[in-house]
């Protein structure tokens, strides 16, 4: 309860301190209209910053009911495909088996059962865990691995484990790893063109795809996420931010976006490097679009949110999400209901 109150206070503070806020009368009027049209309390009107002066088409943004209609639709989602997407271990095996570029799976653990090259090892404590990763580094020649929970989303349960700081990281993250199911993957060597913006995290592009009733694959939108302040995670749900992508040009577009609970800050440039977002060309963007469409052929769920990293050798699929939140892409696109495909999507849902 205390956490919820603090979060609510934070959001009120962001709203009242927002210099780009419309006049209070206009905000009140629009919030009421949004409430009536969407038939729910207008928390998305405020949570998606529709009260800001530059948002004219506030009615084009999705309500929570409309998002649920899409994400829970049995017409748009198939259980068998969703199970491949939600289980990161199954996803990794399946994609590797079909020769699609994903981070190499080095090992994994099912709580205290650790598996490496078909050998099962019991790891009961942090001392054993330290030895396991020490041996993994020596056997593979790697100096770092990325550990991810098999089922969690939004960057939860994602940790960078390095040979250099192994003892400290095992002390910090060991309890979580030992008590959860995790995959241990190679760390992507990010393209220098992306590192130039921010090098401490793998900065992924989120693509939303839609498979229409004629079996044609559409890329609905794209945005790119960035970490900041030394964070190794780029996810917006952990305090990072994201920038819209012009799909036709393959470039970043406009200012950054950030969730309200983290301050709702909008930036023209990355705060750590000063690189301006507008017009910045994303390496291998065309190839990323082609890869995404290829991936949909292998997992033909009708709406998927794909996370793509850009390596020095091209795009790499990090994961796919059938239950992806439409809050961030809705903001990044500028109101999904104005998208030419969305009338069909809502009808199909």
N, C-alpha and C positions, 0 to 999 in steps of 0.2 A: 504493500500500500504506500509506504514511504517513497519507494522508487518511482511509482506511478505519479505521485504528487510532485516529485522533483522534475520528472519528465514534462509534466503539464506546465509547471512553472517555467521551465526552459523554453518551451514552445511559445508561451505568452510573451516572454522576454524577447525572443526573436521577432515575433510579430510586431510588438510595440516599438521596437528599436529599428525596424526596417525602414530605411529612408526612401525606398522605392514603393512604399505602400500607397494605394489609392486613397481617396478621401473616405472618411468613415461612413458617410451617407451612402456612397456608391458601393462600398464593401458590404454594408448591411443589406442594401437592395439586392446585390448579386448573390449574396449568401442565401437569402430567402428564396430567390428564383432557383438557385442550384438545389436547395432543399426540396422544393416543390417538384421540379423536373425529375430529380434522381430518386425522390421518395425515401430519403434518408437524411439524417443530420449532416450538415455541410462540413464535416471534419476534413474531407478531402479538398474542399475549397481552400481551406487554410493550409493543410498539410502539403499541398502541391503548389503553394505560393500563387494561387490564382488571384489573390488580392493585389498582386504587383501591377504597376502601371502598364508594363509592356504586354500583359495578357489581356487580349480583347475577346478571344473566343473561349471563354471559360466553360461554356456549355459543351464543348467538344472533348472535355476530359472525362475519363472513366470514373464512375462511382465504384464503391466497394462491391455493390450488388452486380454491377456489370463485369467487374473483374472475376468475381466468384462464378458467374455464369459461364465464363470462358474456361477458367482453370478447372472447374468441376464437371465440365461437359463430357459426357460419354460419347458424343458424336465427334468431338475434337481430340479425345485422348483414349488410347487403348492400353489396357492394363499391362499387356505383355511388353509393349514398347516402353511404357513408363517405368517398369521394373528394371529395364536395362539402363535407363537414364538415372534413376534414383540411387542405384547401388553402384558406387564408384569402382568397386572391385570388378563387378560384372561388366561395367562399361569399359574399363581398361582392357580386360581380356578380350572382349568382343571386338573392340576397335583395332587392337593390335593384330588379332587373328585375321582381320579383313584389310590389313596393310594401310590403315588410315593413320596419319601422323598424330600420335599422342605421346605424352611423356612416358618414357620406359618405366615399367613396373619392376622395381628392384626386389622388393619383398613386401610382406604384409603381416599383420597380426590380427588374430581374433581373440581379443583380450590378452591373456598371458601365453597363448600359443602363437609362436612366431614362425613364419614360413619363408624359407629362402631356398630356391632351386629344388622344390619338392621335398625338402627336409623340414621336419617339424621340431621346434625347440621350445622347451618350457622356460619362460622368463618370469620369475616371481617377484623381483624387486628391482630397484633402480641400479643396483650394482650389476645385476645380470643384464639389465637393459643397456648400460654403458658398454659392457663387453660385446653385446650383440651388434651395436652400431659401430663400435671400433673394428670388429671383424668384418662387418659389411663394407666399411670404407677401404679396408686393406684388400678385400677380395675383389672389389669392383673397380678400384682405382679412383673412386669418387671422393670429393672432399666435402660434399654437402648433399643432403636429400630433403625432399619436401614431404612431410607427413600430413596426411589428411584423413579425417574421419570418413568412414565409408558412407555414412548416411546423412551427416549434418550438412547444412547449407549456409550461405551468407558469410563464409570465412570462419565459421565456428569450428574449432578442432583442427585448425590448419597451422602447422609449425615448421619453421626452417631449422633443421638439425645440421650442424656443421662439425667437421673434424676439429677445427681450431678451437671451438668453444664447447666441445661435447659435454664435458663434465657439468658445466653451468647449465646448459640447456636440458640435460637429463634431469637435473634437480628441479628445474622450473616446469617442464612439460611432462616429465616421466609418469607422474600419477595418472594424468589424463590418458596417455598412450596405453598404459598397462590395464586400464579399466574400460577401454573402448576398442572398437574394431577399426583399424586404420590401414591405409595403403601407404607405401613408402616409394616415392617416385623420384626419378632424376629431376634436377633443377634445370629449367630451360635457360639456355644462354640467349638472352634477349638481344634483338637487333639493336645496333648502335643508334639507329634513327629514333628508336623508342627510349633507349637509355639516356639519350640527350635530354629528354623531358624529365624522366625520373628513373634512376637505375636500381633502387633498393628493392622494388617489388616487380613481379611480372605483371605488367599493365595490360589487362585483357580487353578485347573488344567484345561487347555483348551484341549478338545478332538475334533478332526475332524472326523466325521463319513461319510461313503458313503454307500448308499443302491444300490447295483448293479442291472443289468437287470434281474438277477435270484432271486432277493429279498433277497440276502445274505448281512448281515450287516458287514462292515469292519471298523475298527478303523485305520484311515490313519496315525495319528501322535498324539503326546501329548507334551505339555510343561506346566511348572508351573510358575505362576506369583507371584511376591513378592513386597510388599511395602518396604519403607525404611524411615529412619529419623523421625519416629513417625507418618507417614501417615497412615490413616485408609483405604486407597484405594490401591489395588494392581495393577491397570491397567497400562499397558505400555504406553498408550496414555496420562497418567497423570504423567509420570516421573518415574514410577517403572521400573522393569526389569523382564526378564523371563529366564528360564533355560530349556533346552531340557530334555525330559524324555525317557529313554530306555523302550519301551513298554514291551519287553520280560522279563525284570528284575524288572520293577517297581521302578527304581532308577533314580535320577537326573544324567545328563550326561554333562560333559564338563563345559565350562565357561558360564557365563550369557550373555544375549543379551539386548541391549537397543536401542530404536529408536534414529536416528541420531540427531534429533532436541533437544534431551535431553543429548547429549554428546556421544552416541554410546559406552559407557564404557563397557568393558568386565572384569568380576571378577571371581576369583576362589572360593571366599567365600563371604558370606553376609557381607556387610560393617559394620552393626550394631552389629552382634553377633559373627562374625568370623567363623561360621559354613561352612565347605568346602562342595561344591555342589557335586562334582564327587563321585558317588557311594552311595549317601545318599538315604536310603530306604524310600519310601513314604508309610505311613500307609494305609491300606485298598485299595491298588491299584487294586488288582484282583477284589475285590468287586465293585470298581468304573467302571471297564471295563464292568462287568456284568450289572450294573445299566444302563450304557449308552446304551447298546444294548436293554435293556428292554424299555427304554425311546423312542428309535427309533420306536419300535412297536406301541407306542401310538401316535407318531407324525412322520409318515413315509415320511418326506421330504427327498430327496435323498442325499443332502449334508447339514450337520448341524455342527456348532461349539458349543459344550456344555461346560459350566463352572461348575465344580464340586468342592465343598468344602469338607474337611475331618473333620468330627466331632468326638467326643469321641465314638460315637455309629456307625460310618460308614460314607459312602459318602452321600452327600446331593446335589441335583441339584439346582444350583443358577439360571441359565437361559440357553436358547438355542437360537442360531442365524442362520437364513437362509442366511443372508447377511453379514456373518462374513468376515473380511478382511483376505486374504490369504498372506498378507505381512509377518506377524510374524511367522505363521507356516511354510511358505516357507523357512525362515531363520533357524528356529529351526530344521526343518527336514534335511536341507542341500541341498535344490533344489528339489522341489516337482516333477519335470518332470522325475526324476530317480525312482520315486515310481512305483512299478509294476502295480498299479491300474490306474495310471494317463493317460495312453494311452486310456483306455476305457472311463475314465471320460471326456476327451477332445472330444472323438468321440460322446459320449452321449450328451454333452453340445451343 
